[in-house]
Amino acid sequence: MARWKKPTKEEILENRQTLAERARTGNLRLPEAVAEIRRGFGMTQEEFARMLGLTRRQIAEIETGAANPTLETLVKIGRLFGFSIGFVPKGN
C-alpha cells in the first residue's frame, strides 16, 4: 500500500483550519472528519489506529460510518487537531 507524503507543520495547520471552518458552518460530518484528520497527518489507518489505541478495523468502520464510537474515542480523535466534542447548530 502506498504511503502519503507526510505533511509539513504548515500543511497540518492549514488542514486544521479548513476542518475547523467546515465544522463551524455545519459542513463536516463524523466519518469524513475522522478520515480527513488522519489524512491531514499523512497517516495510514493502521498508524492512526495504533496512535489512538484502536484497531485498523475500528478506524475503517468509523470512517465509513459503520461504527458507533464512544465519547472517549471521539475525544481522543478530536484532541489531535485541537477540537472538542459538542453540538453545532444546523444551518437553515
C-alpha positions as CSV (number, residue, x, y, z in Angstrom):
1,M,0.0,0.0,0.0
2,A,1.4,3.4,-1.0
3,R,2.0,5.9,1.8
4,W,1.1,9.5,1.6
5,K,3.8,12.1,1.9
6,K,3.9,13.4,5.5
7,P,2.5,16.9,5.6
8,T,4.6,19.8,6.9
9,K,3.6,21.6,10.1
10,E,2.2,24.4,7.9
11,E,0.1,21.9,5.9
12,I,-1.2,20.4,9.2
13,L,-2.2,23.8,10.4
14,E,-3.9,24.6,7.1
15,N,-5.8,21.3,7.2
16,R,-6.9,22.0,10.8
17,Q,-8.1,25.5,9.9
18,T,-10.1,24.1,6.9
19,L,-11.7,21.4,9.0
20,A,-12.5,23.9,11.8
21,E,-14.2,26.2,9.4
22,R,-16.3,23.3,7.9
23,A,-17.3,22.3,11.5
24,R,-18.3,25.9,12.4
25,T,-20.5,26.0,9.3
26,G,-22.0,22.6,9.9
27,N,-20.5,21.1,6.8
28,L,-18.4,18.4,8.5
29,R,-19.7,15.0,9.5
30,L,-18.0,12.5,11.7
31,P,-16.9,9.8,9.2
32,E,-15.3,12.3,6.8
33,A,-13.8,14.3,9.7
34,V,-12.0,11.3,11.0
35,A,-10.7,10.4,7.6
36,E,-9.6,14.0,6.9
37,I,-7.9,14.3,10.3
38,R,-6.0,11.1,9.7
39,R,-5.0,12.1,6.1
40,G,-4.1,15.5,7.4
41,F,-1.3,13.9,9.4
42,G,-0.3,11.7,6.4
43,M,-1.1,8.5,8.3
44,T,-2.4,5.2,7.2
45,Q,-5.4,3.7,9.1
46,E,-3.0,1.3,10.8
47,E,-0.7,4.1,12.1
48,F,-3.7,6.2,13.2
49,A,-5.3,3.3,15.0
50,R,-2.1,2.4,16.8
51,M,-1.6,6.0,17.9
52,L,-5.2,6.0,19.4
53,G,-5.0,2.5,20.9
54,L,-7.6,1.2,18.4
55,T,-7.6,-1.4,15.6
56,R,-7.4,-0.6,11.9
57,R,-10.8,-2.1,11.5
58,Q,-12.3,0.3,14.1
59,I,-10.8,3.3,12.3
60,A,-12.1,1.9,8.9
61,E,-15.6,1.5,10.4
62,I,-15.6,5.0,11.9
63,E,-14.5,6.4,8.6
64,T,-17.3,4.6,6.7
65,G,-20.0,5.5,9.2
66,A,-20.4,1.8,10.2
67,A,-19.2,2.3,13.8
68,N,-20.7,3.9,16.8
69,P,-17.6,5.2,18.6
70,T,-17.6,6.0,22.3
71,L,-17.3,9.5,23.5
72,E,-13.8,8.7,24.8
73,T,-12.7,7.6,21.3
74,L,-14.2,10.8,19.8
75,V,-12.4,12.9,22.4
76,K,-9.0,11.2,21.5
77,I,-9.5,11.8,17.8
78,G,-10.7,15.4,18.2
79,R,-7.9,16.3,20.5
80,L,-5.3,15.5,17.8
81,F,-6.5,18.5,15.8
82,G,-7.3,20.7,18.8
83,F,-11.1,20.0,18.6
84,S,-13.5,19.3,21.3
85,I,-16.8,17.4,21.1
86,G,-20.0,19.3,21.0
87,F,-23.1,20.2,19.2
88,V,-23.1,22.5,16.2
89,P,-26.3,24.3,15.1
90,K,-27.6,23.1,11.8
91,G,-27.8,25.8,9.1
92,N,-31.1,26.9,7.8
